[in-house]
Amino acid sequence: MIYLMLTILVITIALFVWGKFTPDIVALLSMISLFLTGILDAKETLSGFSNPTVIMIAALFIIGEGLSQTGWTALAGKKFVEWAGKSVPKLLVIVSLGSGVLSGFVSNTGTVATLMPLTISSAWSIGTLPSKMLMPVAFGSNTGGLLTLTGTPPNIIVSNALIESGYEGFSFFEFGLIGLPLLIIALVYFRYIGFRLLPKNKTNNKPVDIETTFHKWIEAYKIDGDYYRLRVRSISPLLNTKIGIWNFEKDYGISILRIKRRHPNPLKGIPQFVEFPDNATFFKYHDIITVKGETEDINRLMIKFRLGLLPLEPVTDELKNNLINQEVGMTEVIVNPNSILVGRKYKLGDYFKRFGIQLLAASRNNKPLTEKEITVKVGDSFLLRGSWENIEDLKQQHENLVICGSPEGMAKNVDNLNSKSYIALGSLVLMIALLVFKLVPGAMAALICGGIVLLTGCVPMSKAYKGISWTSVVMIAAMIPMGIALQKTGTAQMVANGLVTYLGSVSPVMLLGGIFLLTTMFSQVINNSATAVLMAPIAVLAASSLNISPEPFMIVVAISASTAFLTPVGTTTNAMVMSAGGYKFMDYLKVGAPLLLMFFIISLILVPLIWPF
């Protein structure tokens, strides 16, 4: 039975390395093989899908998505870049540190996805290449995951393995005792050594950020000259009246785009913003109205209704701050020849409830259309405003419209905060508190806080499921039975005995080093979660054989499972930056090998001191 188990294990690892199939498919094939060969029964085979580790990791993806959707990760990333100024070494340290700190609370993949466009943009802006920055961001996220219990799945896996073996699990910040020194070492390494080893790869990936996009729209659609903000005074006849009775479009040529309330009261159904006012919307005292119209018409409107004119910010900031946020955004679309819109007439500024979008401006042959009503022609481009979700759905509703750019990516780069932003942050703080004080089990803490994020609308349900990395979740669930099989067949005991015989007999530190090297070898070619699932039972058994504490060995498993520095396939984050940085396989080996050696030495020194045998 052991040889059969080893055969399945070797084939599983080979399939992970081959990369022909996705990791979740490989894990599922491995799981099914364990059942068909009679190694596990049905209950044991499916046990991973009810494991608290899997449930907790899925909930953590939702919490991380909440922070991303509500602007926290974009704001943090932007601040990191601002602090760097024009200093390349300073930017390198800041993006690496930022990646490490964020990944302690947000998924490593989410951290890199958020910081990558900002890092690429800032690298180009200060005169260096993205290849000098992106690998430190990826390695920083892998290291930063060691700061907290929930920073990376291997931490949760080894902690739960301890609990299942009858020991006490690790506390929330306990990993930081070794994670923080390792992160500092990584920062110093990249600042003085790694930066010199990183390649100078020229890539064609200068990004278009929100500011650049707005400048392009301003130039193409000339929307800077007819955009104003007006305030409803206490003497205005508009006060407490409906928009529909005034015929602003017909009598004044004015479109009302948005209203900001001075005295919002969500409990009474009065939101802070009315993003798309309609005829039934009331004007309230001190409302700030965002309008679009000619200057002469605006002046007539102000005199007639005794409205105040608010001073304008710089045009790009004005548009950003008043027309987009986490819920509402803008996009540019182009009309194809087969579109049903061709030949139809539309008014600029109109809001189309059916599609949930507002037509802000139009352009034809690279010239803005200024007439109030336009007849759509092939090749016309429109500037639209609507909820991010409706903008994304527009492609499905009109298959012959070309959506320019990535609305979803643009939405995640909106860095202004709102009430939901603080709810998302509060959910994260609550989860940390529940874990630190051990008020509820870890999976329940993550589920409670993930539920808050969903129920309060920080993440729409449609995006919540998209935000979960199902490949990772399914792979972890399907690999957990492998750990059960390793113990049930005696394979884990055999490997543990081998380690104890050849290394443990010398000293516990030698055994610790052997487990580190074996784990990091696996982590270079297969997912770090799968590596942790495989090595956790072996580490526990090896420690038990010597009658010493398994804690230092489990910590080393977590560390070494996160040291996939030698290959681009070890972690998703390494793969994410590969094409963006123009990296080759040997680049990872050249830059990662010295860092891995440092981690190995420091771990063997510090881990036994912090967690004695």
N, C-alpha and C positions, 0 to 999 in steps of 0.2 A: 504493500500500500504506500510505503514511503517513496519508492521509486516512481510509482504512478503519480504521486503528489508532486515530486520533483520535476517530472516530465511536463505536467500541466503548468507548473510555475515557470520553467524555462521557456516554454512556448509562449506563455503570456508576456514575459519580459521581451522575448524576441519580437512579438507583434507590436508591443509598445515602441520598440526601437525602430522597427521597419517603417511605421507611420502610414501604412497603406490604409488602415482603418482608424477612425477616431477613437480616442481613449475610452469613451463610454461603451462603444461597441466591443472593443477588446475585453473590457472588464465584464460585460454581460456574457460574452462567449466563454470566458473563464469560469464565471459563476455557473452557467448551464453545464459546462463540462464536469464540474465538481458534483453536480446532481446526477448526471447521466452515468458517471463512473461509480456511483454508489458511495462516494466519499462522504457526502452530506445528504441529509434527508431534506424534504421540501421546506420544513420550518426553518432549518438552519440555512438553507440556500437563500431564502427570502428575508432573513433576519435583518439584513442591512438597511432595508427600506423602512423599518420601524425604529432604527437606531437613533438615539437622541443626538448623536453627532451630526447625522445627515440632516435632521430637522433643524438643528441650530444653524448649520452652515447656510441652508436655504433661506432662513429668516434673516441672517446677517447680510445676504445679498440685497434683500429688500430695504433694510436699514441704510446700507451704503448707497443704494439707488435714491433713497429719500434725500440724503445729503447732497447728492449730485444734482437731482432734479430741482432742488430748492436754492441752489446757488452757492452752497458752502464750499464745495471742492473747487469750483471755478474761481471764487473769490480768493481762497487760500492760494491757489496756483498763481493768480495774477499778482498777489502781494509778494510772493517769493521772487517773481521776476522783477518787480519794481525795486525791491531792496537791492538787487544785484547791480543796478545802474549799468555802467559800461565795462565792468570788470569781468573778464572771462573766468578767472579762478574763483571769484566770489560767486558768480552765477552757478558754476559747477558745484560748489559746496552747498549753496542754497537749494538748488533743485534736488540734489541728492538727499539733503536733510529733510526737505519738504516731502519728498517721496517716502522717506523712512517714517516720519512722524504720521503722515496721513494713513499709511498702510497699517499702522498700529490699530486703527479704528475703522478703516474702510478696506475693502478687499484689495489685494495687490493689483489685480487686473483693473479694477475701477480707478485706483490711484494712477496707474500708468496711462490709462485711457484719458484721464482728465489732464494730467500734466504734459503728456506728449505733444499736443499741438502748441501749448504755451511754451514749452521748452524749444521746440523747433523754431517758432516765431522769434523768440528772444535770442536764440543762437544766431540766426540770420541778422537780426537787428543790431547786434553788437559786433558783428564782423567775424564770427567764427562759424564752424560747421556743426550741424546737428549730430554728426558722428562723434563729436567730442563731448556730447552731453547725454545722449540717450541711453547708452549702456550704464552709466552711473545711476540714472533714474531707475532702470530695471533692477539693478543689483541693490540699490537703496531700498526699493519696495520689498524685495525678498528679505533683506536684513531687518527692516522696520517691522515686519510681521512678527518678529521675536520680542516686541516690546510688551505685548499684552496677550492674554489667553485667547482672545478672539481675532488676533492679528492675522493668523494664517491657519488653515485647517489642520496641519500637523500638530500644532499646539493643543488643539481641542482633542485630537485623536489620542495623543500620548497621555493627556490628563484623564480622559475617560478610560483608557486602558489601565491606568493605575487604580482607578475607582473600582473597575470590574475585577481587579485582582485582589481587592480587599484593602487597598491603601487609600490614603487621603489624596484627593486631586490637588492640582496646583491652583493657587489663588490668581485673581485677575492680573495683577501687576507683577507677579513673581517672575515671570519670564523676563521682565525688564532688567532684572539683576544681572543677567548675562547679555540680554539684547542690547541694552544701552552701550556697554563697553564695545561690543562688536560693531554697532552702528558708528561710534566715534572712530574706531579703527578704520572702517570702510571710508569715512569722510577724509581722514588724514591720508589714507592710501591714494585715493583718487586725486586729492589736491597736490600731492608731491611726487607720486610715482605713476599711478594709473593714467593720469592726464597725458603723460609723455608716451605711454604705450598705446593709447587710443588712436585709431587711424584717422587720416584726413580724407574722408570719402565725400566727393562732390555728389550731391543729390538734387533732383528737381522737385523739391517739396516745400517751396516757400508758401506758407499757408495764407489763406484769406481770413483774417479775423473779423470780428463784428465791426470795429471801427473802420477798417478798410472797406468792408462791404457797404456800410452806410455812406461813406464818401463816394463810392461808385454809384450808389442809388441817387444821391443828391445831384451828381453830375448828369446822370442819364435821364432823370425824371424831373429835374429842376423843382424839387419839393421844398427847397429852403426859402423860397420867396413868398409862399402863400400858406405858411404854417404859423399859427398864433395860439397863445393861451390867454383866456379872458376870465375875469373874476366877477361873479354875481354879487353885486352890492345889496345892502339892505333896502335901498330905494329903487331897485330895479323892478319893473313890472313883470319880469320873468319869474319872480319869487313865487314858489308854490304853484306854478302852472305846469301843464304838460307841454312837451316839445311839439306834439302834433298840432296844436292850435295856432302855431305861429308861421308855418310855411316858410321856414328859413331857406330851403333850397330854391323855391319858386320866386320868392320876393327879394331875396338877398344874394342868392348864389352861394350860400354857405353850407358846408357839410360839418356836422358835429361828430367828431371822432371818438371822444372820450370825456368822461366827467370824473373828477376827483372830489370826494366829499370831505368837508372840513370836520364834520362830526359823524364819523361812521359808528354804527352800532349793530354788529353782527347778530346780537340777540333779538333785535327788532327787525332784522332783515334789511338793514342799511349797510351795504358793503362800502369799503373805502373807495373802490373804483367801480364805475359803470363803464365797462370796456366797450360796449356796443350799444349806445343809447338808441331807443326807438321812440315812436310817437307817444307811448304811454309813460315815458320816463319824466319824473317831476324834477324841476329845478329847486335847489335848496340854497339857503343863505350861505354865502362864501364858497359856493361851488367853483372849482377851477375847470373851465371848459376848454378842451383842446379842439380847435376848429381849423378848417381848411377853406381858403377863399382869397379873392383878390384884395389888395390893400384898400382900395376905395370902398369895397363892400364891407370890409371889416370896420372901417371908420364909421360908415352909416349905421352899422349894427351897434357899435359902442355908444354912439350918440342917442340912437332911438331907445335903447334898453338900459342906458346908464351903466355900462359895464366897464370894469377896470382892465387895463392892459398890463400883463405881467412882463417884467424884463426877460429877455431871452438869454439862455445860456449859449455857449458855442453850439452851432447847429447839430453837429454829430451827437454831442451829449444830450441836447434837447430831444432829439429823436429817440435815442436809446432810453432815456429816463422816462419818457412820456408815452411811448408807443409799444414798448416791449417789456416783458417781465417773464417770470417762470411759467405763467399760464398762457400769455398772449405773445405772439411774435409776428414777424413779417417774412415774406419770401417773394422771389421773382419767378414768374412763369412765362413760357413762350407758347403761342398757339400754333399747333401743327395743322397741315392742310385738311386732315380728316375730322377736325374738331367740330362738334355740333354748335360751338359758339360762333363760328364764322358767319357773318351776315347779321348777327343779332345786335341790338342797340342796348347800351348800358350807360348809366350815369356815374361819373366819378364821385367817389365818396359814399356810394350806396352800400348798404349792408344786406347781404343775401342770406336770410335765415336758413334756407334749405341746405346751404353748404357751410354756413357758419363762418363766412369770410366777408371782408370789406375791401372794396376796390379803391385803393388810394390814388393811384396814378397809372398812366399808360404811356407807352412809347412806340413809335413806328419808324423804321429805318433809322434807328439811333437818334431820333428827334422826339422830344416830349410832346404829347398831345395836350393842348390847352383847352379845347372845347369842353363844355360841360357834359355833353352826351356824345358818345363815340359809337361808330359802327365797326364791329370787330372784323379785321382782315387777317389773312394768313401771315404769320411772322410777327404779329403784334406781341409786345411783351407788357405784362402787367405787374404792378407792385401791389401785393395783397397783404392784408392784415387779418389775423384770426387766431384762434387757439392753436397751439402747436399741434395738438391732436388732429384738428380739422385740416390744418395745412398738410400733415402727413397723409390724411385720408383723401386729399384732393386728387392725388394720382389715381387712386382706385375709382373715384367717381367720374373722372374725366381722363381716360387713358390716352387721349391725344393732346394732353398738356404736358409740357416738359417743365418739371420742377428743377430750378437751378440750385446747385449746392446741396447741402445736407441740412434740412430743417432740424432734425433731431440733434445733430452735432452742434448746431448753432444754439439750440435751446439750452444745452448743457453749459454753454459758455456765457450765459446771462448771469452776471455776478451781483445784481442788486437783490437785496433780501426783502422778504415779506413775512407776514405772520406765520405762514407755513414753514418758513425757513427755521424759525425758532422752535416750532413744534418738532421738526425733524431732529434738530440739535438736542432738544430736551429729551427726546426718545432715546438718543444715544447715551446721554448722561444718566437717564433712568436705568438703562440696561447695565451700564457700568456699575451703578450703585447696587443694583440687585445682585450682580455677580460678586462685587467686592464684599458685601455684607452677607452673602450666601443666604438671602431671604427665600429664594426659589431656585430650583435646578437651572442649570445654564440654558438648556433648550427652552424651558418655559419663559425665562427672562427674555430671550431673543424673540420668541413668539409673541409675547405681550407687547414688546416695543415695536416689533414689525407690524403687529395689528394696529397699533396707534398710528403709525405712519400711513397705513392703508386707509383706515377709517376716517382720518382727518383730511384725506385727499392730497397729502404731500407727494404721493406717487399714485397716478391713476392705475386702476386694476390692469388695464391693458399693458401698461409699461412695467408694472410690477413683475409680471410673468416674463417679460422680455429681459428685465434686469437680472433675473436669476440665471446663473451659468448652469444650465441643466446638464451640460456635458460633464461638468465637475461633480454636480450632485449625484447624478446617476452612476458615474464612475466610482465615487467613494462608496455609495451604497452597494454596488456590485462587487467591490473589492473587499469589503468587510468579511464576507464568507471565506475569502482566501485565508484571512488570519485565523478564523475558526478551524479551517481545514488543516492549517499548519500545526495547530496544537492537537487536534483530534487524531491525526495520523502519526504524531510523534516527530514530524519533520522539524518543527521549531525546537523541540528538545534536543534533537540530534545536532542541529546547527549550534545551539547554545552550548551543548556539551563540547563541541569542537572548539568553540571560542574559549571556553573555560579551560579546556585541556592545554591548548597551545599558548593562550595569552593570559588567562586568569591565574594560571599556576605561577606565572612570573610576578604579576602584581595587578591589582584592580585598575590601575591607570593604564596598563597595557591593554587590558580588556576594553576599557573605555575608548582607547584609541582604535582598537580593532572594530568596534561597533561604529565609530565615527566614519572610518574609511569605507566599511561595507555599505553603510547607509548613503554616504555621499556618492559612492560609485553607482548605486541604483538611481539616485536622484538626478544624475546627469542624463539619463536616458528614459526614465519614466516619471510620471507625475509625482510631485512631492507628497501628495495625499496618499497615493497608492504605496509609495515608499514607506511612509510612516505606518500604514496599516500592516505592511509586511514585517517591518522591523520591531514594532512595539512588543509583540508577544515574545520575540526572540530575546529582546533586551531584558524583559521581566524574568524570563526563565534563567537567563545567564546570571543575573544578580541573585536569584533565589538559590541557585546551585552553590554560590559562594557564601550564602547567608549574610548578604550585605544589602543595604538599601537600594532599591531600583531607581530612586529618584534621579541621581546623577546620570544614569544610563538613559532614562527617558528624556531628560533635558538634552542630552547629546543627540539622541535620535531626532528631536525637534530641530535642533540647530543644523545638523548635517543634512536633514531633508530639505532645508532651505538654502543649501549652498550649491545650487545648480548653476555654477559660474562658468563651466567649461564648454558647454554646448548651447546652441540656440533652441534645442528641443526639450530641455529639462523643465522649463516652466513656460506658461503662456506669456508672461511678461517679457522673457527673453525673445520669444518669437515675435511679439508685437513690435519691438524696436528694430528688428533685423533689417527689414526692407527700408524703413524710414531712415535708418542710419547707414544703409548701404554696407552692412557688416557681412563678413564671411565667417565660416566655421572657425578658422584659425584665429580670428580676432578675439573670439570668446576665450579660447584656450590661452592666448598670449596675455590678455588682460586679467582673466579670471584665476589662473593658476597661482600667482603670488598671493592674491586675496584669500583663496581657499587655504593655502598653507598657513597664512596668518591666523585664520579662524581656527584651524586645527590646533595650532600651538597654544593660542589663548584659551581655547575651550579646555584643553587638558590641564591648564594651570588653574583657571578660575572655577570651573565647575566643581571639582572636589573640595575647594575651599568654601564655596557657597552651599553646596549640598553634599555634606560628608558621606563617605561610604558607611 
